[in-house]
Amino acid sequence: MAKRRIVTETAIKDTVDDDDTGKINIMKLFKWTIFVLLPLAFIVAPVAIAFAILEDTPATTKRQTVSAADVSRTRSIGRQAVEKLLNAKEQSSLTFSQKDVDGMIALAMRTSTRLSGKVDLHRSGLNTAITLKLPRNPIGRYVNLEFGLNPSSTGLDISHVELGRISITGATAVTVMRVSLNFILGDDEGAKLLQAIRSTRFKGKSLILAFDPVPDLKGRIKKVSQRLGDARDSVALLGDPDTIQIYYAKIVEVDSILAGQRNVSLSRFMGPLFRLAKDRSGFSDPVTENQAAILAMTIYFGDSRFERLTGKVRKGALKFHKAKTRNIKLGGRGDLLLHFIISAGLEIVANTGVSAAIGEFKELLDSDGGSGFSFVDLAADTAGIRFAETATGDEKGALRLQRLIAESPAETLFFPSTAGLVEGLSKGVFKKKFGDVDSDSYKLVVRDIEQRIASRPVFQ
């Protein structure tokens, strides 16, 4: 019995030892996977994707010249499309000519000098090529996207999609679109939107898109807006709304001090605002503080709808504040204050190319039946963009801007002289004098504006 017990105990011990060894081996394998293979995958995967996407030659180098007519036509098309989509009670259609599409592409390309693109409409379908030029690198300088659209009487028929060397079928592309839209919109809404497209017809050099009405489209858009708002609040891409609120409250405080005064310069508000930013930067990031200050000014002096991007700022008593200071100006004009401050806000939420293009497009629209093209307004737009760039570019520049404006706030620190800049140019006069925005004469005035801005102390 004693011998049997010894044998049994030995067998049990060997079994336990084998189990422990197995556990140790599994743990070693797990650690090796986590600490070696996983980091390696994060390195190899992006490089593999880059090799698949980047190419040595562009699919297109075409860039359209933007005209006032392009901007006006695109705005008209957009309004027509929104009107039809929101109010359709029965099957309806939208028609896009080659000229319409060229205008849209021209506007899109204007937002970045690195973008080029073309869309060709013909009886057998649509072909699109878009190229993004990258800085020099050993893998490839161009990201090319090409896709096509076939005539179809049964919905959307994508002929092909190519991203660099990656090629997928049209059916796969439609599936990806549907899944992506469902993920973004929720509740299978993406599939419903795609199903609303009834046919795509091509007549000469025009695309005719027929669609069924989407039930309660306004309600669906509102639902999507709420989802985006929830995502915005959880991600806080534009910073903490509570920090922006601190600066908004400071503006309200200054407004109470200046109550009753008229024709007040924006710099009277900017002094206390950036003194606060300077003080808070002692224990916080100066770039973050400056960004919050600019967004607070954009909401207060520019357009409260920016709050849709930042999250709720005007809460509590701030929600019911009524401005007591009248006729706040910049460069002696209220409209220039709006151009400056909204462009600065747009620069925070977009990139320089986009916000600069927005100001340029607005002026081109004005030349086509509006108040006329104004280089003065364009100077204010550009100064606003440059101000936001300097205030939020890096810590050193952010601190320097705070110090200059906090110590002796004055418009001449950041706002250029507009003397001699022409404005009120009609479409005909603008075309006769400058041609288009790619002409040498137009670029000469733009360079003059940029030099005026660069001479301001904040930007030196």
C-alpha positions as CSV (number, residue, x, y, z in Angstrom):
1,M,0.0,0.0,0.0
2,A,2.8,2.4,0.8
3,K,4.5,1.7,-2.5
4,R,1.3,2.2,-4.4
5,R,0.6,5.5,-2.6
6,I,4.1,6.7,-3.4
7,V,3.6,5.8,-7.1
8,T,0.2,7.6,-7.2
9,E,1.6,10.7,-5.5
10,T,4.5,10.8,-8.0
11,A,2.1,10.5,-10.9
12,I,-0.1,13.3,-9.6
13,K,3.0,15.5,-9.0
14,D,4.2,14.8,-12.6
15,T,0.7,15.7,-13.9
16,V,0.7,19.0,-12.0
17,D,4.2,19.8,-13.2
18,D,3.1,19.2,-16.8
19,D,0.1,21.5,-16.3
20,D,2.3,24.2,-14.9
21,T,4.7,23.9,-17.7
22,G,1.8,24.2,-20.2
23,K,0.5,27.2,-18.4
24,I,4.0,28.8,-18.5
25,N,4.4,28.0,-22.2
26,I,1.0,29.6,-23.0
27,M,1.9,32.7,-20.9
28,K,5.2,33.0,-22.8
29,L,3.3,32.7,-26.1
30,F,0.8,35.2,-25.0
31,K,3.5,37.7,-23.9
32,W,5.4,37.2,-27.1
33,T,2.3,37.9,-29.1
34,I,1.4,41.0,-27.2
35,F,4.9,42.5,-26.9
36,V,6.5,41.4,-30.2
37,L,3.9,40.5,-32.9
38,L,1.3,43.1,-32.1
39,P,3.7,46.1,-32.2
40,L,5.2,44.6,-35.3
41,A,1.8,44.4,-36.9
42,F,1.2,48.1,-36.1
43,I,4.4,48.9,-38.0
44,V,4.1,46.5,-40.9
45,A,0.4,47.1,-41.7
46,P,0.6,50.9,-42.3
47,V,3.7,50.4,-44.4
48,A,2.0,47.7,-46.5
49,I,-1.0,49.9,-47.0
50,A,1.2,52.8,-48.0
51,F,2.9,50.7,-50.6
52,A,-0.5,49.6,-51.9
53,I,-1.9,53.1,-52.1
54,L,1.0,55.4,-53.0
55,E,2.1,55.7,-56.6
56,D,4.9,57.4,-58.5
57,T,2.6,59.0,-61.2
58,P,-0.6,61.1,-60.8
59,A,-3.9,59.9,-62.3
60,T,-4.6,63.5,-63.2
61,T,-3.0,66.9,-62.9
62,K,-6.0,68.9,-64.1
63,R,-7.0,71.9,-62.1
64,Q,-9.9,74.1,-63.1
65,T,-9.9,77.9,-62.8
66,V,-12.5,79.2,-60.4
67,S,-14.8,82.0,-61.6
68,A,-17.7,83.9,-60.1
69,A,-20.0,82.0,-62.4
70,D,-18.7,78.7,-61.0
71,V,-19.4,79.7,-57.4
72,S,-22.9,81.1,-58.2
73,R,-23.8,78.0,-60.2
74,T,-22.7,75.6,-57.5
75,R,-24.7,77.5,-54.9
76,S,-27.7,77.4,-57.1
77,I,-27.3,73.6,-57.7
78,G,-26.9,73.0,-54.0
79,R,-30.1,75.0,-53.1
80,Q,-32.0,73.1,-55.8
81,A,-30.8,69.7,-54.6
82,V,-31.6,70.5,-51.0
83,E,-35.1,71.8,-51.9
84,K,-36.0,68.8,-54.0
85,L,-34.6,66.2,-51.5
86,L,-36.4,67.7,-48.5
87,N,-39.7,68.4,-50.2
88,A,-40.1,65.6,-52.7
89,K,-43.6,63.9,-52.5
90,E,-43.1,61.7,-55.5
91,Q,-40.2,60.4,-57.7
92,S,-38.1,63.4,-58.8
93,S,-34.7,64.0,-60.5
94,L,-31.7,66.2,-60.4
95,T,-29.7,67.0,-63.6
96,F,-26.0,67.9,-63.5
97,S,-24.2,69.1,-66.7
98,Q,-20.5,68.7,-67.4
99,K,-20.2,72.5,-66.7
100,D,-21.9,72.1,-63.3
101,V,-19.6,69.2,-62.4
102,D,-16.5,71.1,-63.6
103,G,-17.5,74.1,-61.4
104,M,-17.9,71.8,-58.3
105,I,-14.6,70.2,-58.9
106,A,-12.9,73.6,-59.4
107,L,-14.2,74.8,-56.0
108,A,-13.1,71.6,-54.3
109,M,-9.6,71.8,-55.8
110,R,-9.3,75.4,-54.7
111,T,-9.2,74.3,-51.1
112,S,-5.8,72.8,-51.6
113,T,-3.0,73.2,-54.1
114,R,-2.1,69.6,-53.6
115,L,-5.5,68.4,-55.0
116,S,-6.3,67.9,-58.7
117,G,-9.2,66.2,-60.3
118,K,-11.5,65.7,-63.2
119,V,-14.9,64.2,-63.9
120,D,-15.9,63.2,-67.5
121,L,-19.6,62.8,-68.4
122,H,-20.6,60.9,-71.5
123,R,-23.4,58.7,-72.8
124,S,-21.9,55.5,-71.5
125,G,-21.4,56.8,-67.9
126,L,-19.2,58.9,-65.6
127,N,-15.4,58.6,-64.9
128,T,-13.7,60.4,-62.1
129,A,-10.0,60.8,-61.2
130,I,-8.7,62.6,-58.1
131,T,-5.1,62.9,-57.1
132,L,-3.5,64.1,-53.9
133,K,0.1,65.1,-54.1
134,L,2.2,64.3,-51.1
135,P,5.6,65.7,-49.9
136,R,8.6,63.8,-51.2
137,N,9.1,60.3,-49.7
138,P,10.7,57.0,-50.7
139,I,7.4,55.2,-51.2
140,G,5.4,57.4,-53.6
141,R,4.2,60.9,-54.1
142,Y,0.6,60.5,-55.2
143,V,-2.6,59.1,-53.8
144,N,-4.9,58.3,-56.8
145,L,-8.6,57.6,-56.5
146,E,-10.5,56.6,-59.6
147,F,-14.1,55.4,-60.0
148,G,-16.9,55.2,-62.5
149,L,-20.6,55.1,-62.7
150,N,-22.7,53.2,-65.2
151,P,-26.1,54.0,-66.6
152,S,-28.7,52.1,-64.6
153,S,-32.4,51.8,-64.3
154,T,-32.3,49.9,-61.0
155,G,-30.3,52.1,-58.6
156,L,-26.7,52.9,-58.2
157,D,-24.3,51.0,-60.5
158,I,-20.6,51.7,-59.7
159,S,-18.4,50.3,-62.5
160,H,-15.1,50.2,-60.5
161,V,-13.1,51.8,-57.7
162,E,-9.3,52.0,-57.6
163,L,-7.4,53.5,-54.7
164,G,-3.7,53.3,-55.8
165,R,-3.0,49.7,-56.6
166,I,-6.1,48.5,-54.6
167,S,-9.0,47.7,-56.9
168,I,-12.5,46.6,-55.9
169,T,-15.7,45.8,-57.8
170,G,-18.6,48.2,-58.1
171,A,-20.8,45.8,-56.1
172,T,-18.2,45.7,-53.3
173,A,-18.0,49.5,-53.3
174,V,-21.8,49.8,-52.9
175,T,-21.7,47.3,-50.0
176,V,-18.9,49.4,-48.4
177,M,-21.0,52.6,-48.9
178,R,-24.1,50.9,-47.4
179,V,-22.2,49.5,-44.3
180,S,-20.4,52.8,-43.7
181,L,-23.6,54.9,-44.0
182,N,-25.4,52.5,-41.7
183,F,-22.6,52.8,-39.1
184,I,-22.6,56.6,-39.3
185,L,-26.4,57.2,-39.5
186,G,-27.6,54.1,-37.5
187,D,-30.8,52.1,-37.8
188,D,-30.1,50.9,-41.4
189,E,-30.5,54.5,-42.6
190,G,-27.7,54.2,-45.1
191,A,-29.4,51.4,-46.9
192,K,-32.6,53.3,-47.1
193,L,-30.8,56.4,-48.6
194,L,-29.1,54.2,-51.2
195,Q,-32.4,52.5,-52.0
196,A,-34.0,55.9,-52.7
197,I,-31.8,56.2,-55.8
198,R,-34.0,54.9,-58.6
199,S,-31.8,55.4,-61.7
200,T,-28.8,57.1,-63.2
201,R,-29.1,58.2,-66.8
202,F,-26.7,59.9,-69.1
203,K,-27.8,62.2,-71.8
204,G,-25.1,63.8,-73.9
205,K,-22.8,65.4,-71.3
206,S,-25.3,65.4,-68.5
207,L,-26.1,63.1,-65.5
208,I,-29.8,62.7,-64.6
209,L,-30.3,61.2,-61.1
210,A,-33.8,60.0,-60.3
211,F,-34.8,59.3,-56.7
212,D,-37.8,58.4,-54.6
213,P,-38.8,60.6,-51.7
214,V,-37.3,59.7,-48.4
215,P,-40.0,59.6,-45.7
216,D,-39.5,62.1,-43.0
217,L,-36.1,63.2,-44.3
218,K,-36.0,66.3,-42.1
219,G,-36.6,64.1,-39.0
220,R,-33.8,61.7,-40.2
221,I,-31.4,64.6,-40.6
222,K,-32.3,65.9,-37.2
223,K,-31.6,62.4,-35.7
224,V,-28.2,62.3,-37.5
225,S,-27.4,65.7,-36.2
226,Q,-28.1,64.5,-32.6
227,R,-25.8,61.5,-33.2
228,L,-23.1,63.8,-34.5
229,G,-23.6,66.0,-31.5
230,D,-23.2,63.1,-29.1
231,A,-20.0,62.1,-31.0
232,R,-18.7,65.7,-30.8
233,D,-19.3,65.9,-27.1
234,S,-17.6,62.5,-26.4
235,V,-14.6,63.3,-28.6
236,A,-14.3,67.1,-27.9
237,L,-12.2,67.7,-31.0
238,L,-12.4,71.5,-30.4
239,G,-11.5,71.3,-26.7
240,D,-13.5,71.3,-23.5
241,P,-16.7,73.5,-23.8
242,D,-16.3,74.4,-20.2
243,T,-12.9,76.0,-21.0
244,I,-14.5,78.0,-23.9
245,Q,-17.2,79.0,-21.5
246,I,-14.7,80.6,-19.2
247,Y,-13.6,82.9,-22.0
248,Y,-17.1,83.6,-23.1
249,A,-17.9,84.7,-19.5
250,K,-14.9,87.0,-19.7
251,I,-16.3,88.6,-22.8
252,V,-19.6,89.1,-21.0
253,E,-17.8,90.7,-18.1
254,V,-16.0,93.1,-20.4
255,D,-19.3,93.9,-22.1
256,S,-20.8,94.9,-18.8
257,I,-17.8,97.2,-18.1
258,L,-18.1,98.9,-21.5
259,A,-21.9,99.0,-21.3
260,G,-23.4,101.9,-23.3
261,Q,-20.3,102.7,-25.3
262,R,-20.5,102.8,-29.1
263,N,-18.0,102.1,-31.9
264,V,-15.8,100.0,-29.6
265,S,-12.8,98.2,-31.1
266,L,-12.6,94.5,-30.9
267,S,-9.2,95.0,-29.3
268,R,-10.9,96.3,-26.2
269,F,-12.2,92.8,-25.6
270,M,-9.1,91.0,-26.8
271,G,-6.8,92.6,-24.2
272,P,-8.6,91.2,-21.1
273,L,-9.3,87.9,-23.0
274,F,-5.7,87.2,-23.7
275,R,-4.5,88.4,-20.3
276,L,-6.7,85.6,-18.9
277,A,-5.2,83.2,-21.4
278,K,-1.7,84.3,-20.4
279,D,-2.6,83.7,-16.7
280,R,-4.2,80.3,-17.3
281,S,-1.2,79.2,-19.4
282,G,0.9,79.1,-16.3
283,F,-0.8,75.8,-15.4
284,S,-2.3,74.9,-18.8
285,D,-1.3,74.5,-22.5
286,P,-1.2,78.0,-24.1
287,V,-2.3,76.6,-27.5
288,T,-5.4,75.1,-25.9
289,E,-6.2,78.4,-24.1
290,N,-5.8,80.5,-27.2
291,Q,-8.0,78.1,-29.2
292,A,-10.7,78.4,-26.5
293,A,-10.5,82.2,-26.5
294,I,-10.9,82.4,-30.3
295,L,-13.8,80.0,-30.3
296,A,-15.5,82.1,-27.5
297,M,-15.1,85.2,-29.6
298,T,-16.4,83.4,-32.7
299,I,-19.6,82.4,-30.9
300,Y,-20.1,85.8,-29.2
301,F,-19.1,88.2,-32.0
302,G,-19.5,86.0,-35.1
303,D,-22.2,83.3,-35.2
304,S,-23.7,81.4,-32.3
305,R,-24.1,78.4,-34.6
306,F,-20.4,77.6,-34.0
307,E,-21.7,76.2,-30.7
308,R,-23.0,73.2,-32.8
309,L,-19.3,72.3,-33.3
310,T,-18.0,73.1,-29.8
311,G,-20.8,71.8,-27.7
312,K,-22.9,73.9,-25.3
313,V,-21.0,77.1,-24.1
314,R,-23.9,79.5,-23.3
315,K,-25.2,77.8,-20.3
316,G,-27.0,79.1,-17.2
317,A,-27.1,83.0,-17.1
318,L,-24.8,83.2,-20.2
319,K,-27.6,81.8,-22.3
320,F,-29.8,84.9,-21.7
321,H,-27.0,87.5,-22.0
322,K,-27.9,90.5,-24.2
323,A,-24.9,92.6,-25.4
324,K,-24.8,96.1,-23.9
325,T,-21.9,97.4,-26.0
326,R,-23.0,98.7,-29.4
327,N,-21.3,98.7,-32.8
328,I,-18.2,96.7,-32.0
329,K,-15.8,97.2,-35.0
330,L,-12.5,96.2,-36.5
331,G,-10.7,98.5,-38.9
332,G,-13.6,101.0,-38.3
333,R,-16.2,98.6,-39.7
334,G,-18.6,96.0,-38.3
335,D,-18.4,93.8,-41.4
336,L,-14.6,93.5,-41.1
337,L,-15.0,92.3,-37.6
338,L,-17.3,89.5,-38.8
339,H,-14.9,88.6,-41.7
340,F,-11.9,88.5,-39.3
341,I,-13.5,86.6,-36.4
342,I,-15.5,84.0,-38.4
343,S,-12.4,83.2,-40.6
344,A,-10.4,82.7,-37.4
345,G,-13.1,80.4,-36.1
346,L,-13.2,78.5,-39.4
347,E,-9.4,78.1,-39.2
348,I,-9.7,76.4,-35.9
349,V,-12.2,73.8,-37.3
350,A,-10.7,73.5,-40.8
351,N,-7.3,74.0,-42.4
352,T,-5.9,77.1,-44.0
353,G,-6.8,76.2,-47.6
354,V,-10.4,75.5,-46.8
355,S,-11.0,78.7,-44.7
356,A,-9.1,80.8,-47.2
357,A,-11.2,79.4,-50.0
358,I,-14.4,80.1,-48.1
359,G,-13.6,83.8,-47.9
360,E,-12.6,83.9,-51.6
361,F,-15.8,82.1,-52.6
362,K,-17.9,84.5,-50.6
363,E,-16.3,87.5,-52.4
364,L,-16.8,85.9,-55.8
365,L,-20.5,85.4,-54.9
366,D,-20.8,89.0,-54.0
367,S,-19.4,90.0,-57.4
368,D,-22.2,88.1,-59.0
369,G,-25.1,90.3,-58.0
370,G,-24.1,90.8,-54.3
371,S,-22.2,93.7,-52.7
372,G,-19.3,93.2,-55.1
373,F,-15.9,91.6,-54.8
374,S,-13.9,93.2,-52.0
375,F,-10.2,92.9,-51.4
376,V,-10.8,94.7,-48.1
377,D,-13.0,91.9,-47.0
378,L,-10.5,89.4,-48.3
379,A,-7.8,91.1,-46.2
380,A,-9.9,90.7,-43.1
381,D,-10.5,87.0,-43.9
382,T,-6.8,86.4,-44.4
383,A,-5.9,88.3,-41.2
384,G,-8.3,86.2,-39.2
385,I,-6.9,82.9,-40.6
386,R,-3.3,84.1,-39.9
387,F,-4.3,85.2,-36.4
388,A,-5.7,81.7,-35.6
389,E,-2.6,80.0,-37.1
390,T,-0.3,82.1,-35.0
391,A,-2.3,81.7,-31.8
392,T,-2.6,77.9,-32.1
393,G,0.5,76.9,-34.2
394,D,2.9,76.1,-31.4
395,E,3.6,76.9,-27.7
396,K,6.2,79.6,-28.4
397,G,4.0,81.5,-30.9
398,A,1.0,81.1,-28.6
399,L,2.8,82.6,-25.6
400,R,4.2,85.5,-27.7
401,L,0.8,86.4,-29.1
402,Q,-0.7,86.4,-25.5
403,R,2.0,88.7,-24.2
404,L,1.8,91.2,-27.0
405,I,-2.0,91.5,-26.9
406,A,-2.3,91.4,-23.1
407,E,0.3,94.1,-22.6
408,S,-1.0,96.8,-25.0
409,P,-4.0,95.7,-27.0
410,A,-4.4,97.6,-30.3
411,E,-5.7,96.7,-33.7
412,T,-2.4,97.6,-35.3
413,L,-0.8,94.6,-33.6
414,F,-2.8,92.1,-35.7
415,F,-5.0,93.9,-38.3
416,P,-3.6,95.2,-41.5
417,S,-4.2,98.6,-43.2
418,T,-6.8,98.3,-46.0
419,A,-6.0,101.7,-47.6
420,G,-6.0,101.5,-51.4
421,L,-7.6,98.1,-51.6
422,V,-10.5,98.1,-54.1
423,E,-14.0,96.7,-53.3
424,G,-17.5,96.6,-54.7
425,L,-16.3,95.1,-58.0
426,S,-19.1,93.6,-60.1
427,K,-18.7,90.3,-61.9
428,G,-18.0,92.2,-65.2
429,V,-15.6,94.7,-63.7
430,F,-13.7,91.9,-61.8
431,K,-13.4,89.8,-64.9
432,K,-12.2,92.8,-67.0
433,K,-9.7,94.0,-64.4
434,F,-8.4,90.6,-63.0
435,G,-9.7,87.9,-65.2
436,D,-9.9,85.1,-62.6
437,V,-8.3,84.1,-59.3
438,D,-5.4,82.4,-61.0
439,S,-4.3,85.5,-63.0
440,D,-1.0,87.4,-62.2
441,S,-2.9,90.6,-61.5
442,Y,-5.1,89.0,-58.9
443,K,-2.2,87.2,-57.3
444,L,-0.3,90.5,-57.1
445,V,-3.0,92.1,-55.0
446,V,-3.2,88.9,-52.8
447,R,0.6,89.1,-52.2
448,D,0.2,92.8,-51.2
449,I,-2.4,91.8,-48.7
450,E,-0.2,89.0,-47.3
451,Q,2.7,91.5,-46.9
452,R,0.5,94.0,-45.1
453,I,-0.5,91.2,-42.7
454,A,3.0,89.9,-42.2
455,S,4.2,93.4,-41.2
456,R,1.9,93.4,-38.1
457,P,3.9,92.8,-34.9
458,V,2.0,89.7,-33.9
459,F,3.0,87.9,-37.1
460,Q,6.6,89.0,-37.3
